[in-house]
Amino acid sequence: MNLGNMNKMMKQMQKMQSQLAKVQEELAERTVEATAGGGAVRVVVNGRQEIVSLAISPEAVDPEDVEMLQDLIVAAVNEGLRRSQEMVAGEMAKITGQFKLPGLF
């Protein structure tokens, strides 16, 4: 690899790093929503995989069946996290896919 290609590669890496940092900031503000039990439990997760909110319908609260409510919460949270991870992966792929580094790809 010659010096020109090395300099080009370094500039592309710096640009990609800057774009990744910007997208990470933006993703912290973006959210996805998931539900379980026909909407009885609703969770909102941001791009940092943090739960922003969790809502439980009063109809889902049955003192005789707490286990069902727990299962619904787990299902909604897991789905929210999965959707958030997909959102992040998609945004990151947009950035990393546009860079072709000489000698590497």
VOPAGU-2260 file (C-alpha; in pm, 1 decimal, decimal comma):
REM VOPAGU-2260
SITE   aa  ch    i         X         Y         Z
SITE  MET   A    0       0,0       0,0       0,0
SITE  ASN   A    1     151,7     333,1    -100,7
SITE  LEU   A    2     151,6     650,6     106,6
SITE  GLY   A    3    -128,7     808,8     -99,3
SITE  ASN   A    4    -359,5     516,4     -33,7
SITE  MET   A    5    -266,7     522,2     335,2
SITE  ASN   A    6    -352,8     893,4     362,5
SITE  LYS   A    7    -679,7     837,8     177,9
SITE  MET   A    8    -765,2     550,7     408,3
SITE  MET   A    9    -686,9     757,4     719,5
SITE  LYS   A   10    -909,3    1043,3     597,1
SITE  GLN   A   11   -1193,4     801,1     528,7
SITE  MET   A   12   -1154,1     646,2     873,8
SITE  GLN   A   13   -1163,9     989,3    1039,0
SITE  LYS   A   14   -1474,6    1083,4     841,6
SITE  MET   A   15   -1643,2     755,2     931,6
SITE  GLN   A   16   -1555,1     798,8    1298,9
SITE  SER   A   17   -1707,5    1146,8    1296,3
SITE  GLN   A   18   -2023,9    1023,3    1125,4
SITE  LEU   A   19   -2055,5     730,9    1367,8
SITE  ALA   A   20   -2032,0     965,5    1665,6
SITE  LYS   A   21   -2302,7    1188,8    1515,8
SITE  VAL   A   22   -2533,2     893,5    1447,9
SITE  GLN   A   23   -2484,3     760,3    1800,8
SITE  GLU   A   24   -2597,7    1096,7    1939,2
SITE  GLU   A   25   -2900,5    1097,5    1709,4
SITE  LEU   A   26   -2989,0     738,8    1798,8
SITE  ALA   A   27   -3000,8     830,1    2166,8
SITE  GLU   A   28   -3298,5    1051,3    2076,7
SITE  ARG   A   29   -3472,5     800,1    1848,6
SITE  THR   A   30   -3707,1     544,2    1996,7
SITE  VAL   A   31   -3889,2     227,1    1902,7
SITE  GLU   A   32   -4201,7      83,6    2060,2
SITE  ALA   A   33   -4301,7    -274,3    2129,1
SITE  THR   A   34   -4608,3    -428,0    2285,7
SITE  ALA   A   35   -4713,9    -762,0    2429,3
SITE  GLY   A   36   -5047,9    -911,1    2521,0
SITE  GLY   A   37   -5235,9    -723,2    2252,1
SITE  GLY   A   38   -5107,1    -391,5    2380,7
SITE  ALA   A   39   -5153,2    -469,6    2749,2
SITE  VAL   A   40   -4784,4    -391,2    2803,4
SITE  ARG   A   41   -4609,0    -121,8    2600,3
SITE  VAL   A   42   -4239,1     -38,8    2614,1
SITE  VAL   A   43   -4040,7     239,5    2447,5
SITE  VAL   A   44   -3665,8     189,9    2400,9
SITE  ASN   A   45   -3410,5     440,5    2270,1
SITE  GLY   A   46   -3109,7     382,1    2046,0
SITE  ARG   A   47   -2887,2     328,5    2348,4
SITE  GLN   A   48   -3097,4      25,1    2444,9
SITE  GLU   A   49   -3238,9     211,0    2743,6
SITE  ILE   A   50   -3602,8     170,9    2839,8
SITE  VAL   A   51   -3758,5     515,3    2813,6
SITE  SER   A   52   -4105,9     417,5    2928,5
SITE  LEU   A   53   -4313,1     117,5    3025,7
SITE  ALA   A   54   -4692,4     123,5    3035,0
SITE  ILE   A   55   -4912,2    -149,9    3176,2
SITE  SER   A   56   -5283,4    -156,1    3107,3
SITE  PRO   A   57   -5490,8    -188,6    3425,7
SITE  GLU   A   58   -5665,2    -487,6    3267,6
SITE  ALA   A   59   -5329,7    -671,3    3261,7
SITE  VAL   A   60   -5296,1    -649,3    3638,6
SITE  ASP   A   61   -5447,7    -962,1    3785,5
SITE  PRO   A   62   -5334,1   -1035,4    4142,4
SITE  GLU   A   63   -5423,1   -1400,1    4079,9
SITE  ASP   A   64   -5188,6   -1422,0    3779,3
SITE  VAL   A   65   -4880,1   -1210,7    3843,0
SITE  GLU   A   66   -4670,4   -1454,2    3640,7
SITE  MET   A   67   -4860,3   -1367,0    3322,3
SITE  LEU   A   68   -4791,1    -996,2    3374,2
SITE  GLN   A   69   -4424,0   -1068,8    3433,0
SITE  ASP   A   70   -4410,8   -1270,3    3109,3
SITE  LEU   A   71   -4576,7    -987,2    2917,0
SITE  ILE   A   72   -4327,7    -733,9    3053,3
SITE  VAL   A   73   -4032,4    -955,5    2962,5
SITE  ALA   A   74   -4172,7   -1014,3    2612,7
SITE  ALA   A   75   -4233,3    -643,8    2549,1
SITE  VAL   A   76   -3890,4    -540,4    2680,8
SITE  ASN   A   77   -3710,0    -806,7    2477,3
SITE  GLU   A   78   -3894,7    -708,0    2161,1
SITE  GLY   A   79   -3822,0    -340,1    2224,9
SITE  LEU   A   80   -3452,5    -411,1    2273,3
SITE  ARG   A   81   -3444,8    -623,1    1956,1
SITE  ARG   A   82   -3607,7    -344,2    1754,4
SITE  SER   A   83   -3368,9     -88,6    1899,7
SITE  GLN   A   84   -3069,7    -304,2    1807,3
SITE  GLU   A   85   -3202,7    -343,7    1453,6
SITE  MET   A   86   -3247,6      32,9    1426,1
SITE  VAL   A   87   -2891,4      94,6    1542,6
SITE  ALA   A   88   -2744,7    -174,4    1315,1
SITE  GLY   A   89   -2928,7     -30,5    1016,0
SITE  GLU   A   90   -2803,5     320,8    1080,2
SITE  MET   A   91   -2446,5     204,1    1137,9
SITE  ALA   A   92   -2453,1      -4,4     817,8
SITE  LYS   A   93   -2548,4     307,3     622,6
SITE  ILE   A   94   -2224,1     467,2     735,1
SITE  THR   A   95   -1981,7     177,4     730,0
SITE  GLY   A   96   -2116,6      45,8     399,4
SITE  GLN   A   97   -2035,9     366,9     214,7
SITE  PHE   A   98   -1663,2     349,1     286,3
SITE  LYS   A   99   -1437,3     140,1      66,8
SITE  LEU   A  100   -1089,3     131,8     208,0
SITE  PRO   A  101    -814,4      72,3     -51,3
SITE  GLY   A  102    -652,9    -265,5     -15,4
SITE  LEU   A  103    -907,9    -389,9     237,9
SITE  PHE   A  104   -1231,3    -429,6      40,5
